[in-house]
Amino acid sequence: MIRYSHHALILSGCYLLLGLLYILVSGHFATMIAPGFMELANIEKTKGILFIIVTAIAIYWFGSWQLRAITREASELLEHRDVLLASERRTLTGTFAVAGAYDLILKTNSALAALDRLERTSLPVESRKVARELASELTGLQSKMQRVRDGGLELIAGERQQLDLCKALASSIEIAQLHGAVRGCDVRFTGCQSIRVWAFPSLIHAMTVSLILNAAQSTQGKGKIEVHVRVDDEGLTIEVHDNGPGIPAADRRLVFEPFYSANGRVIGMELAAATACVEAHGGRVDLFSSHLGGTRFDVVFPVSVLVQ
C-alpha cells in the first residue's frame, strides 16, 4: 500500500527545516553586516527573493525524489497485482482440489480405521469379507485423492524457495488491505523481524490473504485484526486474531469442512487456501479463542521449514 502521508510528511518536514535554517542564519548575518535601517531593508528584500528561489529549488528536488519513490511503489504494487491476477484461476482450482482431497483423505483414514476394528470383531466370515472389500475400495479412492491433491499442489505451489517470511507476510497483508472488506479494519502485524524459511511463496500468500479476509468478514469489515509470528521448539506459528463473534467450541472441528457455513458464509471454502498451505508444508491449523474476543487461527509449520 502506498503511504502518501509518509511521503507528504517527509516533504513538508524538509521544507520546514530548510526554511527555519535559512531565516535564522540569514537574519543573523543581515544584522551583522547592515550599517543602517535602509541597508537592512534592502538586505531583507534580497533575502526574500533568495528564499523564494532556494525553496523553489528545494521543493523541486525533494518533490522529484518523493514522486519517484511513490511511482516506484505504485509500479511494484501493480506488478504484484498483475502476477496475482494472472495466476488467480489456476490458484483457485488447485486450492479447492487440495482442500477437497485433503478432507476426503482424512475421512477415508477414519473409515479405514473403523473397518479394521470391525474386521477384528467376531463377525461372520461373509461380513468380514465385505468389510475387506470395502476397505480395498476406500484404499483405492484414497490413492486417487492423493493424486488429486498432488496435482492441485503442482498447480499452485510452484517451487519451494528460501524467503523472508516476515517480508512475505507484510506484502500479503498490504495486498489484503486493498480488499473492500478489509479497508475499514484495524490490521496490525507484530512480532516478526526476519525469519528465513523454505516455503512455497504462492501458498503463503494465498493463506495469509484468506485468513485476513475471513477475519475481516467475521467483524463485518470494521473490527480489529492482529497477526503474530512466533518460533519455538514445535516450529513456526502464524497467529491471526479477530474480535468478531467467534466460532462455538462445538463447531471448531467442522470449520475446515468444505461446506461448513456460519453467519451466512461458507467458511470452509474460504479457508481452503489455509488447508492447501498446511498440506504442502506438512503443518496443521489450530483454532482457539482470541484475546481480542473473537477467533484465533494458528497455522503451525514444522521446524523443517526454518532455514538453520
C-alpha positions as CSV (number, residue, x, y, z in Angstrom):
1,M,0.0,0.0,0.0
2,I,1.4,3.4,-0.9
3,R,1.9,5.5,2.2
4,Y,1.0,9.0,0.9
5,S,1.0,10.6,4.3
6,H,4.5,9.3,4.9
7,H,5.9,10.9,1.7
8,A,4.0,14.2,2.4
9,L,5.4,14.3,5.9
10,I,8.9,13.9,4.7
11,L,8.4,16.6,2.1
12,S,6.9,19.1,4.5
13,G,9.4,18.4,7.2
14,C,12.3,19.0,4.9
15,Y,10.7,22.3,3.7
16,L,10.2,23.4,7.3
17,L,13.7,22.6,8.3
18,L,15.3,24.3,5.4
19,G,13.1,27.4,5.8
20,L,13.9,27.8,9.5
21,L,17.6,27.3,8.9
22,Y,17.6,29.9,6.2
23,I,15.6,32.5,8.2
24,L,17.8,32.1,11.3
25,V,21.1,32.1,9.6
26,S,20.4,34.9,7.1
27,G,18.8,37.0,9.8
28,H,21.9,36.7,11.9
29,F,24.2,37.7,9.1
30,A,21.9,40.6,8.0
31,T,22.0,42.2,11.4
32,M,25.8,41.8,11.5
33,I,26.6,43.4,8.1
34,A,23.8,46.1,7.7
35,P,25.2,49.6,8.8
36,G,21.7,51.2,8.9
37,F,17.9,50.8,8.5
38,M,17.8,51.2,4.7
39,E,20.6,48.8,4.1
40,L,18.9,46.3,6.4
41,A,15.6,46.7,4.4
42,N,17.5,46.1,1.1
43,I,19.2,43.0,2.6
44,E,15.8,41.7,3.8
45,K,14.3,42.2,0.3
46,T,17.3,40.3,-1.2
47,K,16.8,37.6,1.4
48,G,13.2,37.2,0.5
49,I,14.0,36.8,-3.2
50,L,16.7,34.3,-2.4
51,F,14.4,32.5,-0.1
52,I,11.8,32.0,-2.9
53,I,14.5,30.8,-5.3
54,V,16.1,28.4,-2.8
55,T,12.8,27.0,-1.6
56,A,11.6,26.5,-5.2
57,I,14.7,24.6,-6.0
58,A,14.4,22.6,-2.7
59,I,10.7,21.8,-3.3
60,Y,11.5,20.7,-6.9
61,W,14.4,18.4,-5.7
62,F,12.5,16.9,-2.8
63,G,9.3,16.6,-4.7
64,S,11.0,14.8,-7.5
65,W,12.6,12.4,-5.1
66,Q,9.4,11.7,-3.3
67,L,7.4,11.3,-6.5
68,R,10.0,8.8,-7.8
69,A,9.6,6.8,-4.6
70,I,5.7,6.9,-5.0
71,T,6.0,5.9,-8.6
72,R,8.3,3.0,-7.7
73,E,6.0,1.8,-5.0
74,A,3.0,2.0,-7.3
75,S,4.8,0.1,-10.1
76,E,5.8,-2.7,-7.7
77,L,2.3,-2.9,-6.4
78,L,0.8,-3.1,-9.9
79,E,3.3,-5.7,-11.0
80,H,2.5,-7.8,-7.9
81,R,-1.2,-7.4,-8.6
82,D,-0.8,-8.4,-12.2
83,V,1.1,-11.5,-11.2
84,L,-1.6,-12.4,-8.7
85,L,-4.5,-11.8,-11.2
86,A,-2.7,-13.9,-13.8
87,S,-2.4,-16.9,-11.5
88,E,-5.8,-16.4,-9.7
89,R,-7.8,-19.0,-11.7
90,R,-5.0,-21.6,-11.5
91,T,-4.5,-21.0,-7.8
92,L,-8.2,-21.2,-7.1
93,T,-8.6,-24.5,-8.9
94,G,-5.6,-26.0,-7.2
95,T,-6.6,-24.7,-3.8
96,F,-10.0,-26.3,-3.9
97,A,-8.6,-29.5,-5.3
98,V,-6.1,-29.8,-2.4
99,A,-8.7,-28.8,0.2
100,G,-11.3,-31.3,-1.1
101,A,-8.8,-34.1,-1.4
102,Y,-7.3,-33.4,2.0
103,D,-10.7,-33.6,3.6
104,L,-11.6,-36.9,1.8
105,I,-8.2,-38.4,2.7
106,L,-8.9,-37.7,6.4
107,K,-12.4,-39.1,6.1
108,T,-11.2,-42.3,4.4
109,N,-8.5,-42.7,7.0
110,S,-11.2,-42.7,9.7
111,A,-13.3,-45.1,7.7
112,L,-10.4,-47.5,7.2
113,A,-9.6,-47.5,10.9
114,A,-13.3,-48.3,11.7
115,L,-13.3,-51.1,9.2
116,D,-10.1,-52.5,10.6
117,R,-11.6,-52.6,14.1
118,L,-14.7,-54.2,12.6
119,E,-12.7,-57.0,11.0
120,R,-11.2,-57.8,14.4
121,T,-14.6,-58.5,15.9
122,S,-16.5,-61.8,15.8
123,L,-18.4,-61.1,12.7
124,P,-19.5,-63.8,10.3
125,V,-17.0,-64.7,7.6
126,E,-19.1,-63.2,4.9
127,S,-19.4,-59.9,6.8
128,R,-15.6,-59.7,7.3
129,K,-15.2,-60.3,3.5
130,V,-17.5,-57.4,2.7
131,A,-15.5,-55.3,5.2
132,R,-12.3,-56.2,3.4
133,E,-13.7,-55.4,0.0
134,L,-15.0,-52.0,1.3
135,A,-11.6,-51.3,2.8
136,S,-9.9,-52.1,-0.6
137,E,-12.3,-49.7,-2.4
138,L,-11.6,-47.0,0.1
139,T,-7.9,-47.5,-0.2
140,G,-8.2,-47.1,-4.0
141,L,-10.3,-44.0,-3.5
142,Q,-7.7,-42.6,-1.1
143,S,-4.9,-43.2,-3.7
144,K,-6.9,-41.3,-6.3
145,M,-7.5,-38.4,-3.8
146,Q,-3.7,-38.3,-3.1
147,R,-3.1,-37.9,-6.9
148,V,-5.7,-35.1,-7.0
149,R,-4.0,-33.5,-4.0
150,D,-0.6,-33.8,-5.6
151,G,-1.9,-32.4,-8.9
152,G,-3.5,-29.4,-7.1
153,L,-0.3,-28.7,-5.3
154,E,1.6,-28.7,-8.6
155,L,-0.9,-26.1,-9.9
156,I,-0.4,-23.7,-7.1
157,A,2.8,-24.4,-5.2
158,G,5.5,-23.9,-7.8
159,E,8.9,-24.4,-6.4
160,R,9.8,-24.3,-2.7
161,Q,12.1,-21.3,-2.2
162,Q,14.0,-19.7,0.6
163,L,12.3,-16.4,1.6
164,D,12.0,-13.9,4.4
165,L,8.7,-14.9,5.9
166,C,8.2,-11.5,7.6
167,K,8.5,-9.6,4.4
168,A,6.3,-12.1,2.6
169,L,3.6,-11.7,5.2
170,A,3.8,-7.9,5.3
171,S,3.4,-7.8,1.5
172,S,0.4,-10.2,1.6
173,I,-1.2,-8.2,4.4
174,E,-0.8,-5.0,2.3
175,I,-2.5,-6.7,-0.7
176,A,-5.3,-8.0,1.6
177,Q,-5.9,-4.4,2.8
178,L,-6.8,-3.4,-0.7
179,H,-9.9,-5.6,-0.5
180,G,-13.1,-3.7,0.3
181,A,-13.9,-6.0,3.3
182,V,-10.6,-5.2,4.9
183,R,-10.2,-1.5,4.3
184,G,-12.2,-0.5,7.4
185,C,-10.4,-2.9,9.7
186,D,-7.5,-2.1,12.1
187,V,-4.9,-4.6,10.9
188,R,-1.7,-4.9,13.0
189,F,1.3,-7.1,12.2
190,T,3.8,-7.7,15.1
191,G,6.4,-10.0,16.4
192,C,8.3,-10.5,13.1
193,Q,11.7,-9.1,12.2
194,S,13.4,-11.5,9.9
195,I,12.7,-15.2,9.7
196,R,14.2,-17.2,6.8
197,V,12.1,-20.3,5.7
198,W,11.9,-22.8,2.9
199,A,8.4,-22.5,1.6
200,F,6.0,-22.1,-1.3
201,P,5.6,-18.3,-1.7
202,S,2.2,-18.5,-3.6
203,L,0.7,-20.7,-0.9
204,I,1.9,-18.5,1.9
205,H,0.4,-15.5,0.2
206,A,-2.9,-17.2,-0.6
207,M,-3.2,-18.5,3.0
208,T,-2.4,-15.1,4.5
209,V,-5.0,-13.2,2.3
210,S,-7.6,-15.9,3.0
211,L,-7.2,-15.7,6.8
212,I,-7.1,-11.9,6.8
213,L,-10.2,-11.8,4.6
214,N,-12.0,-14.3,6.8
215,A,-11.2,-12.3,9.9
216,A,-12.4,-9.1,8.3
217,Q,-15.7,-10.6,7.2
218,S,-16.3,-12.0,10.7
219,T,-16.0,-8.5,12.1
220,Q,-18.3,-7.1,9.3
221,G,-15.3,-5.1,7.9
222,K,-14.8,-2.8,10.8
223,G,-13.0,-4.8,13.5
224,K,-9.6,-5.4,14.9
225,I,-7.2,-8.0,13.3
226,E,-3.8,-9.0,14.6
227,V,-1.2,-11.1,13.0
228,H,1.6,-12.5,15.2
229,V,4.6,-14.8,14.4
230,R,6.4,-17.0,16.9
231,V,9.1,-19.6,16.7
232,D,9.5,-22.3,19.4
233,D,10.6,-25.9,19.8
234,E,7.4,-27.1,18.0
235,G,8.2,-25.0,14.9
236,L,6.9,-21.8,13.4
237,T,3.4,-20.5,14.1
238,I,1.4,-17.7,12.4
239,E,-1.5,-16.4,14.5
240,V,-4.4,-14.5,13.1
241,H,-6.7,-12.9,15.7
242,D,-10.0,-11.0,15.3
243,N,-12.6,-9.5,17.6
244,G,-15.6,-11.0,15.7
245,P,-18.3,-13.1,17.3
246,G,-16.1,-16.2,17.3
247,I,-16.9,-19.8,16.5
248,P,-18.6,-22.1,19.0
249,A,-16.3,-24.6,20.5
250,A,-18.5,-27.5,19.4
251,D,-18.2,-26.3,15.7
252,R,-14.4,-25.7,15.6
253,R,-13.6,-29.2,14.4
254,L,-16.0,-28.6,11.5
255,V,-14.7,-25.3,10.3
256,F,-12.4,-26.8,7.6
257,E,-15.1,-29.0,6.2
258,P,-15.6,-27.7,2.6
259,F,-19.2,-26.7,3.0
260,Y,-19.2,-25.6,6.7
261,S,-21.1,-22.3,7.0
262,A,-21.8,-19.8,9.7
263,N,-23.4,-16.4,9.7
264,G,-24.4,-16.8,6.0
265,R,-20.8,-17.5,4.9
266,V,-19.3,-20.8,3.6
267,I,-16.3,-20.6,5.8
268,G,-14.9,-24.0,4.8
269,M,-14.4,-22.8,1.2
270,E,-13.0,-19.5,2.3
271,L,-10.3,-21.3,4.4
272,A,-9.4,-23.8,1.6
273,A,-6.1,-21.8,0.9
274,A,-5.0,-22.4,4.5
275,T,-5.7,-26.1,4.2
276,A,-3.7,-26.3,1.0
277,C,-0.8,-24.4,2.5
278,V,-0.7,-26.6,5.6
279,E,-0.9,-29.8,3.5
280,A,2.0,-28.6,1.3
281,H,4.3,-27.7,4.2
282,G,3.4,-30.7,6.4
283,G,1.9,-28.5,9.1
284,R,-1.6,-28.0,10.7
285,V,-4.2,-25.4,11.5
286,D,-5.5,-25.0,15.1
287,L,-8.5,-22.9,16.2
288,F,-8.8,-21.1,19.6
289,S,-10.5,-18.2,21.2
290,S,-8.6,-14.9,20.8
291,H,-7.7,-12.4,23.5
292,L,-9.5,-9.9,21.2
293,G,-12.7,-11.7,21.9
294,G,-13.2,-13.5,18.6
295,T,-11.3,-16.3,16.8
296,R,-7.6,-17.1,16.6
297,F,-6.3,-19.3,13.8
298,D,-2.9,-20.8,14.4
299,V,-1.0,-22.0,11.3
300,V,1.7,-24.3,12.6
301,F,4.7,-25.2,10.4
302,P,7.2,-27.9,11.4
303,V,10.8,-27.0,12.4
304,S,12.0,-28.3,9.0
305,V,10.7,-25.2,7.2
306,L,13.2,-23.0,9.1
307,V,16.5,-22.1,7.5
308,Q,19.1,-23.1,10.0
